[in-house]
Amino acid sequence: MTNPNIQKISIGNPDTVSVGEYSLIALTENGLWSQLKNKAVLAEDVKQALLYVNRGEEDAGFVYITDSKT
């Protein structure tokens, strides 16, 4: 995620969806949020985050593994 080739990272909005809150916690606890927050593109939910990545609009994204199978 810190690779300079990764320009946009889809993340659920931490204020409105649990996956966003969990992602923010994980990134913060691992000391990565300050490096990645400028790359973050907030999604309304997990499926929207996955859609952004699948369409190539974002380079990476945080989703639940169960949603990545759809």
C-alpha positions as CSV (number, residue, x, y, z in Angstrom):
1,M,0.0,0.0,0.0
2,T,2.9,2.3,0.5
3,N,4.3,1.6,-2.9
4,P,4.4,4.8,-4.9
5,N,2.8,3.0,-7.8
6,I,-0.4,2.7,-5.7
7,Q,-2.0,6.1,-6.1
8,K,-5.6,5.5,-4.9
9,I,-6.8,3.2,-2.2
10,S,-10.6,2.6,-1.8
11,I,-11.7,2.5,1.9
12,G,-15.1,2.5,3.4
13,N,-16.0,5.7,5.1
14,P,-14.9,5.2,8.7
15,D,-17.7,7.5,9.9
16,T,-20.5,5.4,8.3
17,V,-19.4,1.8,7.7
18,S,-17.7,-0.8,9.9
19,V,-15.2,-1.9,7.3
20,G,-13.9,1.7,7.1
21,E,-13.7,1.9,10.8
22,Y,-11.8,-1.4,11.0
23,S,-9.5,-0.5,8.2
24,L,-8.7,2.9,9.8
25,I,-8.0,1.2,13.1
26,A,-5.7,-1.4,11.4
27,L,-3.8,1.2,9.5
28,T,-3.4,3.5,12.5
29,E,-2.3,0.7,14.8
30,N,0.3,-0.4,12.2
31,G,1.6,3.2,11.7
32,L,0.4,3.4,8.1
33,W,-2.5,5.8,8.2
34,S,-0.4,9.0,8.1
35,Q,1.4,7.6,4.9
36,L,-1.8,6.5,3.2
37,K,-4.5,9.0,4.1
38,N,-3.8,11.1,1.1
39,K,-4.3,8.1,-1.2
40,A,-7.6,7.1,0.4
41,V,-10.9,7.4,-1.6
42,L,-13.9,7.0,0.7
43,A,-16.6,4.6,-0.5
44,E,-20.1,4.3,0.8
45,D,-19.8,0.6,1.6
46,V,-17.7,-2.5,0.9
47,K,-19.3,-3.3,-2.4
48,Q,-18.6,0.2,-3.7
49,A,-15.0,-0.1,-2.6
50,L,-14.7,-3.4,-4.4
51,L,-16.4,-2.0,-7.5
52,Y,-13.8,0.9,-7.7
53,V,-11.0,-1.6,-7.7
54,N,-12.6,-4.0,-10.1
55,R,-13.2,-1.2,-12.6
56,G,-9.6,-0.1,-12.2
57,E,-10.5,3.3,-10.8
58,E,-8.5,2.5,-7.6
59,D,-5.3,0.6,-7.3
60,A,-6.2,-1.2,-4.1
61,G,-9.0,-1.4,-1.6
62,F,-10.1,-2.6,1.8
63,V,-13.0,-5.1,1.7
64,Y,-14.1,-8.2,3.6
65,I,-12.8,-11.4,2.1
66,T,-16.4,-12.6,1.8
67,D,-17.2,-9.7,-0.5
68,S,-14.2,-10.2,-2.7
69,K,-15.7,-13.5,-3.9
70,T,-18.7,-11.7,-5.5
